Amino acid sequence: MRRHTYPPDFKYIGREELRSAMWRLAAAVNELDELMRESGPVDEARRARIDVLLGAMDDATSELATHGRPTNHPLIADNLDDFRQAVATARTSVESSHPNYYLVGSVSGACLACHAPRR
C-alpha cells in the first residue's frame, strides 16, 4: 500500500524503528540530564560517561537521519540536522583539554523543554 500512497523519494520510518531509536535517544537524554544535575565538579569518570551518552545520542539520531528526504515524522525531519550538529558540538566541547559543559546542558534541555522526563 505504501508504494502507492507515498512518493518514491519518501523514507518511511516504521513505528518499531522510530520507537527503538527514539527510546535510546530518550534514555541517553534522561541519564545525561541526571549527570548534569549532580553537584560538584565533573570528575573524569563522569566526563567519560557524558561523552559516551553524547555518542549514543549521535548514533540514535543517525538512525533517524533521512539525508534530506521527507519522512512520516515532520518534526524530526525539520530539526534533526540542527540537533545532530548541537550534539556534535557539545561532544567536541566535552572532549577538549578544558571541557565546557554548557552545551551539554543545552542539548538535553532541547529535548526536555518539550518532553518532560517520566520519573
Long-range contacts (C-beta under 8 A, 24 or more apart in sequence): 9-69, 9-70, 10-69, 10-70, 10-71, 11-66, 11-69, 11-70, 11-71, 12-71, 12-72, 13-64, 13-66, 13-71, 13-72, 13-73, 13-76, 17-63, 18-64, 18-73, 20-63, 21-60, 21-61, 21-63, 21-64, 22-60, 22-64, 24-56, 24-59, 24-60, 25-56, 25-57, 25-60, 25-61, 25-64, 25-111, 26-111, 26-115, 28-53, 28-54, 28-56, 28-57, 28-60, 29-57, 29-107, 29-108, 29-111, 29-112, 29-115, 30-117, 32-57, 32-104, 32-107, 32-108, 33-108, 33-112, 33-117, 36-101, 36-104, 36-105, 36-108, 42-99, 42-101, 47-94, 47-99, 50-94, 50-101, 50-104, 51-91, 51-94, 51-95, 54-87, 54-90, 54-91, 54-94, 54-104, 54-107, 55-91, 57-87, 57-107, 58-84, 58-87, 58-88, 58-91, 61-87, 83-107, 83-110, 86-110
